[in-house]
Amino acid sequence: MTAEMFAPPATRRARAARAGARAEEPTAPTTPHAAQAGAEALAAVEELLRLRLDRLAGEWRRGPGPEPLVGDADPVLGEQGLPGILAELVLGAGKRFRPLMCHWGWLAAGGTESGADPTVPVRIGAALELLHAFGLAQDDVMDGSTTRRGRPATHVSASDCHRAAGGRDDALRYGASVAVLVGDLAHMEADAIVAELAQPVRHLWWRTSVELVRGQVLDLSEAAAGGGANAEARAWAVARAKSGGYTIQRPLELGAVAAGAGSEVLDALGEYGAHLGEAFALRDDLLGVWGDPELTGKPAHDDLRAGKATVLLAWAEQEATGRAADVVARIRNQQHEDGDVEEAAQIMESTGVRERAEEQVRRSHASALAALEEPALHPAGVAGLRQVADSVCWRTR
């Protein structure tokens, strides 16, 4: 399955044909101006996030009437409470790809020259980070992941608080429940930010949120179904909705829509985002198997251990035979034995799955850059999007 899974606009497909010849060309070097502009945009998003989360914490302590709630501390979670856990998740070490894509989409659509409100991409960027926190908190529960960014996952930390407080009932269920509520709180705050924006942005935000949740449930269902016919196509559908779409394509489009982009700009950015979204999803899959835990903050071979229905696993099922096929099947069915996880990673290497994925990342990178040749795109935005393409495709975490 290739970038066509992401259905780029028909009017731009000619660029994909030209991209193959550029696959080995060096990418334009990062310009200091682009790097500085991106850093300044992220600093503004960070500041807004801190302000919103501080305000949320203050609102949390208020009662439904004129009097404040009795006592500020949660009996299990302590002084931080739910807003503090959310702030820790949002303001922790993250890649901030989503607000960066929104920023460059706004610039590529001529936001600085269109008279559009420059605070809008900052607000969208903050909302996207909160939406990401929603996904992280609940995804870790669904996947049974114990760490996030090298620290205990939200549900694990909450379970630890339960035990430390001598809580009754099940500490694991308590932790999972708290993580779900942290995600709910993040999504509510994100929606509150976007509610202040124009209708076209609000509509695209709604679509983005629906696609993310759809990707989550597809991921769960694929793991439960255990592969079968069309496993690769379904794995791409999960990757599109859960990873590439809401990380790359939709944030980019949100920024462009906020700038009042026309159809030519939206088509070009849509194609760029589709190809780069595919590369992002594949890089995620590669890091989920071979990533360095010191950099990813997740255990080695984590996706294999969880039996995640990735594109890599679907490819491995197509290529493996004999004993290797049995090992891959046990991984798919989440019935792996001692040594199966490491052996499955080796099988993916020996059958060419890893190199196939790397080659597709290179092709998707080239196709994304080809889409930026659209004359209607503003040069300032194009410079940033070239830089981001390199960061997405060759990242190590």
N, C-alpha and C positions, 0 to 999 in steps of 0.2 A: 504494500500500500504506500502511496506517495502523497505529495502535497495536494494532489487532486482530491483527496479525501476531504480537504478543507474548502473545496469548491470556490476557487478564486473567480472573480468576475470574468465573464466570457470576453469582455472587451480588452482584458489585460493578458490573456493567455499567451499571446505571442511572445511576451517577455520570458516566460518559462522556457520556451524553445531556445531563446538566445542565451539563457543562463548557463547551459551546459558547457559552452565554450569558455565561460568565465570561471569555472569551478576552481581553477588553480591560480587565478590572478590574486595578487596581494590586495588586501583591503586598504582603503585610504587611511593614512595615519590619523589618530585622534588629534583634533585641534585643541589647543589650550582654551580657546573661547568656548567650545562646546562642552568641555569638561567642567569649566567654571560655571557655565549656565546651568548645567545639570545639577551641580552641587548646590547652587543657590536655590534652585527649585525644591530640592529635597530638604534643605534647611527650613524653608518656609512651610513645607508640609509637616515637618517634625514639630515646629513651633505650634502650629494649629492643633496637631494631635495632643500635645501637652495641655494646651488651653482647654480643649474639649473634654479631655479626660479629667482634668482638675475640676471643671464645672460639673461633670457627671458625679464625681465623688462628693461634691458639696450637695448636690441634689439628692444623692443617695441617703444622706444623713437627715434629710428633712422628713417630717411626718406628713400624713395626708391633710392635717389641719394646720393651724398657725403655730403649734408647738413642735419643737424638734423631737425626734425619736429619743426614747430613754436609752442612754448608753450608746457610744459610738462603735464599740468593738463587737464583732461577730463572735459568738461563743466558741466556734471552732476555727474559723479562719483568722480571727484576731483583728487587729486594727486595720489591716489592709482591706478586708472584706472582698466582695466580688469585684468592685471597681479597681481595687489595687491589683488583683490578679490579672484583670484585663489590661491595665496599664503596663504591667510587667511583660505581658505577652506582646503588646503592640510596640512598646518602646525598646524591646530587646533587640539584639543584633539581627537585623533582617536585610535582605538584598534590596528592597524597595524598588523592584522592577516595575511594579504597577503604576505608582505615581510618576516614575520617570517616563514610562511609555505615554502616559497622559500628557505630560509636559511637552514631549517632542511631537506628539500628534497635534497639539495646540499650535506649536511653532510652525510645523510643516504646513498647516492649514492657513498660515498667515495671521495668526492671532495677534501678533504685535502691531500689525498694520490695519486690522479690520475694525478697530475700535472696540473689540470685545473686552469684557471685564477681566483683567489679568489675575484677579483673585479666584476666578472660577476653577481653573485647572488645579490650583492649590487645594481648594475644597474637595474637588473630585478625588485628587490624590489621597487626601486624608481619609475620605470615605472608602476608597479602595483598600487601604491598609487595614481599616476596621473590618471590612468584608473578608479580607485575608485572615484576620485573627479568628473570625467566625469559622472559617473553613479549617484552620489549623486545630483549634480546640476540639472540634467535633470529629475531624478526620483521625486524630490520634486515638480517640476512643474507639472509632470504628475499626481501625487497623490494629489496635492493641499495641501501639507504639509506646515505649516507655520514656523516650527522650525526644527533645526538640531543641535544636540549636545547642546541643551539648549539655542541656540541663534537663531535669525531670519534666516530662510533659505535664500539662495542666491537671489532668485527672490524677496523675501519680502524685503530684505535689499536694493536691487537695486530700487525697487518701492519707498521705503522711500527716497532714494537719489533724485529720479525724483520729488517727491512732494516738498522736501526741496529746490530744485533748481527752483521751479516754472515752471516745464517742461510742454510743450504742449502735446496734445494727451492723450493717456490712460496710466496712471502710471502702472497699472497691466500688460498691454501688454508689456510695456517697460521692467519691471522687468523680465517677462518670457523670453523675447528676450535676455536680458543680461545673464540670467542663461544658456540658450542654447549655447551662445557664450563662456561662461566660460567653459562649458563642451567640446566644440569643441577645445578650446585652450589647455585644459588638455590632450585630446586625441592626439592632434598633438605633444605635447611635449613628451608624453609617447612613441609614435611611433618613434620619433627622437632618443630616447635613445636606443630602441630595434633595430633600423636599423643598429646600430654599432656592433651587435652581430652575432653569427654564424647562418647559414641557418636553422638548426633544431629548434633553439630557436625562430627564426623569424616566422617559420611556425606554431609552437604551440601558439605563441602570436596571430597570425592572427585568429586561431581557437577560442582562448579564447575571443577575441574581438567580433567575430561573435556570439558566444554563449551568451554573455552578452546582445547584442542588440536584439537577438532573444528572450531572456527571458523578456526583457522590453516590446516588442511588444505583446508577449503572455500574459503578465500581463494585459496590456491595453485591449486586445481583450477579455480575460476572464471576466474582469469586465463589459465590454459592453455586452457580450453574456448572462450574468446572470445565470450561472450554467447549469443545464440540464444534459443529459446523459454523463457519464464518467467525471463528474466534478472533482472527486478525482484524477484520472489519469492525467488530464490536470493541476491540481494544483501542482502535483508532478513535472510535466514537467517544469513549471515555476520555482519552487523552485530549481530544478536541475541546470537550466541554469543561473538563475538570482542571486542565493544566494550561494548554496553549491559548484557549479562548479567553478565559478570564484573567490570565496573566499578561498576555501580549496584545491580542487582537482587539478585545473590547476596550481596555484602557486607552489604547491608541485612538480608537474611534470616538470614545467619549471626549477626549481632548479636542479632536478635530470638529466634532459636532458643536462643542462649546464655542469654537472659534467661527462657527457659521460656514463650514466647509461646503463646497459644491460637489457635484457628482464625480468629477474627474479626480479631485483630491481624495474623496472617500473611496473610490474604486482602487486607486493606486495604494493607498494606505491599507485597504482591506486585503489586497494581494500580499503586500509586504507582511502584514500581520499574520496572514494565514500560513505563509511559508516559515516565518520565524517562530510562530506558535508551534508548528510541527517540530522544528529544531529544538525548541525549549522542552517539549514533551519527551523527545527522544533522549536529550541530555539528562533529564530527570530520571528516566529509566536506566540509563547507563550509570549514573551516580548511585542509584538505588541498588545496583549490583556490585560495582567496582569502586564506588566513592571512598575516599579516605575519611574514616570516622572523625578524625581530628578536625577536618574541614567541614564536613557535612553536618556534624552533630548527631548523626544517626549511626546505629551499629552497621558493621560491614555485612553485605549481602542481605540487607533488611527486607527488600522486596521479595527475594526468593523465600526467605524464612516465613513471610506472611502469605506466600502463594498469590501475590498480586497479579491480576490479569493484565499484564503489560504486553505491549507489542513485541518486546524481546522474548517473552515466554511463548507467545504464539509462533514466532519464527523458529524458536528452538523445537517446538512440537513438530513443525514442518520438516526440520532437518535431521533430528535425532532418530537413530535406529537401534534395534537390539536393546542391550542393557541401558544405553544412554536414554532411550525412549522411556524405559521404565522409571528411571530416575526423574526425568522431567514430568512424567505423569504423577509421580508421588508429590512432587512440588505443587503441581496444579491442584491436586486433590487435598492439599494441606495434610498429607500423611507421610511427610518425609522422615527418613530414618537418620541415624547418626552418620554424618559425612555427606549426606545427599546435597545439602546446600552448597558446600564448597565444590562438590563434583558437578553440580548443575552449572555453576559459574564457569568451570573448566570446559564443560560441554559447549556452552555458548561461545567460548573462545575457539575451540577446535572445529566447530561446524560453521564458523564464519559469521555468526550472528552479531558479535560485537563489531567486527569490521563493517558489516552491512549497515549497522546503525550509524557508525561514524561516517561512512560514505554518504548516507542520506542526510546527515547533519550538514556535511559540506555542500551538498547539492541544494539543500533548503536555504542555506546561508547565501549562496550565489543567486538563487532565485529571488530572495528577499532584496538583495542589493540591486538586482535588475529592475525591480518594481520602482525603485527610487529615481529612475530616469525620467519619470513623468515631469514635464516642464512646469506644470501647475503647482508643484510642491515648492515651498519656500526653502531656499538654500540653507538657512539657519537650522531648520528642522531636519533637513536631509543629513547635515553633518552629524547631528546628534543621533539620528537613527542608524547611521553607519557604525558609530561607536557602540551603540547598544547591541547591534547585531553580533559584533565580536564578543561582547560581554556575555550574551546569552549562549552563543554556540560553544565557546571554549571555556566556560566557567568550570570551577572545581568544587563548587558547593551549591 
